[in-house]
Amino acid sequence: MEKTFLIFIIYLFFTSCEKNPGEGGSSAIEGKVIYFTTSYNTQTQQNDTHFYPKSNKDVYIIYSGDENEMYDDNFETDWQGRYRFEFLRKGEYTIFTYVDSIVVNEVTYDYPIFQKIEVKNNDVYILPDFIIQR
């Protein structure tokens, strides 16, 4: 009986040490939010595309690969459009932001753009830029 109890305690100790994605690690995820616009240049008679960083844009993180879950944290981009989520453990994460309101048939709505990433070791992961048409 005593050996069975000891084995159960050791099993419980090792299975309870598994940590889910979230805060408490030493990894980081960072990236940028970039807007672009196109305008017609009458001198060259071509469309010009202008890229600029989007400041004060909320970027959200979900501590899971499932984009249907509620977000766990958010970050407001700096003046260069950069965001950074720090102190993350190993696991899958979903990063998203919203495209600014668009009007379709007189209905205004926002829609999200998602990026998924798996943190495998303690490092800084740089995501591709969120590029949003303005």
BELFEN-V810952 format. One record per pair of residues at least 24 apart in sequence whose C-alpha atoms are under 7 Angstrom apart, sorted by sequence separation. I is the first residue (numbers start at 1). J is the second residue. D is the distance in whole Angstrom. If there is no record, write none. Layout:
# BELFEN-V810952
i: (I;I)
j: (J;J)
d: (D;D)
This chain:
# BELFEN-V810952
i: (55;93;55;92;93;54;55;92;53;54;65;67;91;92;53;64;65;91;63;64;65;90;91;63;64;90;62;63;90;61;62;61;62;99;61;60;61;60;59;60;59;58;22;21;21;34;33;32;33;32;31;32;65;31;30;31;30;29;30;28;29;28;29;28;27;28;27;28;26;27;25;26;27;24;25;26;23;24;25;23;24;22;23;22;21;21;21;20;21;27;28;29;30;31;34;26;27;28;29;30;31;33;34;35;36;37;27;28;29;30;31;32;33;34;35;36;37;31;32;33;34;35;36;35)
j: (79;117;80;117;118;80;81;118;80;81;92;94;118;119;81;92;93;119;92;93;94;119;120;93;94;120;93;94;121;93;94;94;95;132;95;95;96;96;96;97;97;97;63;63;64;81;81;81;82;82;82;83;116;83;83;84;84;84;85;84;85;85;86;86;86;87;87;88;87;88;87;88;89;87;88;89;87;88;89;88;89;88;89;89;89;90;91;91;92;122;123;124;125;126;129;122;123;124;125;126;127;129;130;131;132;133;124;125;126;127;128;129;130;131;132;133;134;129;130;131;132;133;134;134)
d: (5;5;6;6;6;7;5;4;5;5;5;6;6;6;5;5;5;5;7;5;5;5;7;5;6;5;6;7;6;7;5;6;6;7;5;6;7;5;6;6;5;6;5;5;7;7;5;5;7;4;6;6;7;6;6;7;4;6;6;7;5;5;7;4;6;6;5;6;5;5;5;6;6;5;4;7;5;6;4;5;6;5;6;6;5;6;5;7;7;5;6;6;6;6;7;6;5;5;5;5;5;6;6;6;6;6;6;6;6;6;7;5;5;5;5;5;5;6;6;6;6;6;6;6)
